[in-house]
């Protein structure tokens, strides 16, 4: 095996390890939070910052991270992101007070915003042949698809049997292994940059995205009608609108509008956003239902979710990864959305007295949603960067990650609000209704909404994701891709 080929072989496991860390941290701390709150003396009003600080820093800085990745060179940016993420994780594990934990979580988000787009860009520039790219992105996407559920499982196991601090320490050995492998990954030269950095675009995108994500996280405790939530949403949307106007006029944009303007890519972004919206709501309700209604321990609840994680791995690697380049992307994404929706709709049949819940409802729902997630995430990850050159690879990678973050934040806030509202209304409808029955009613209403969103996404995305092979773009795309921009 030649040195170059050996280096390419190392790229996938190294990138997969980093992707596991980033995705894992989106959920692993959720399970550990009650224990951390007790030990560090967090107030109920401030505890959410252990989650929010990570989401805000990660989501708000993704576009800057994508640009920085191109300037530094994707391998160097990847290495810096890994090292910084490991150090921030260790600091968080050593936290002696809430402020130290919140600061460490924010720092994790900063380095994740550099690491995530650099990882996707490394895959894009390393694997260029259609079939090998499909296999590589199948593995990468499988980690992303299963990582959130694995985070819940790992969080439960570590918190119950070791310590909540290991939910942060666990990143250190993973990062060390990935860093050692990074030395063998082929170098990717930096993108030459001409002109000034788009400072105004950086400020507007960071502030706008952070405001929108924070509004979503505050919607659950405050309600959607809260002046704070509405103010953050309106302000965030306005800032992002101004950002788009600036990007259209600046000669060296942080986010070239061509990344968003291509309709197939836009369809991929929409599909992954709404898939994450539905799935993060699904994970939330399955955690609540299995523990609060069925009486499962955190570990038992996590082991139920591992079915979804394993099937998502199969859907990403063995189905979507193998079929990529052989069938049109729409032939994977649209069925994936519909299959995941079927899993959501299946659970709407749950009732308080349902027997054989695991066999009749939970396992089939985990299988269907896992297959659907796997079929969607692999082709959308590939389409996000197909045809991109230079700095645009980092920008497209960052946008793809930003779509996932927005979908996850909105899914938790929106669907939880739907569930709590439906639960309260059901309880108010009659004194004979038990709290468990009301809770199940709330979950089923929210899952109905999630399933309907996925079906709606399939309908809207169908004309955007017209049947075509990603490896064979149409003539207009060739013309667009022939135009390179200096940075």
Secondary structure, 3 states (H helix, E strand, C coil): CCHHHHHHHHHHHHHHHHHHHHHHCCCHHHHHHHHHHHHHCCCCCCCCHHHHHHHHHHHHCHHHHHHHHHHHCHHHHHHHHHHHHHHHHHHHHCCCCHHHHHHHHHHHHHHHHHHHHHHHHHHHHHCCCHHHHHHHHHHHHHHHHHHHHHHHHHHHHHHHHCCCCHHHHHHHHHHHHHHHHHCCCCCCCCCCCCCCCCHHHHHHHHHHHHHHHHHHHHHHHHCCCCHHHHHHHHHHHHHHHHHHHHHHHCCCCCCCCHHHHCHHHHHHHHHHHHHHHHHHHHHHHHHHHHHHHCCCCHHHHHHHHHHHHHHHHHHHHHHHHHHECCECCHHHHHHHHHHHHHHHHHHHHCCCCCCCHHHHHHHHHHHHHHHHHHHHHHHHHHHHHCCCCCHHHHHHHHHHHHHHHHHHHHHHHHHHHHHHHHHHHHHHCCCCCCHHHHHHHHHHHHHHHHHHHHHHHHHHHHHHCCCCCCCCCCHHHHHHHCCCCCC
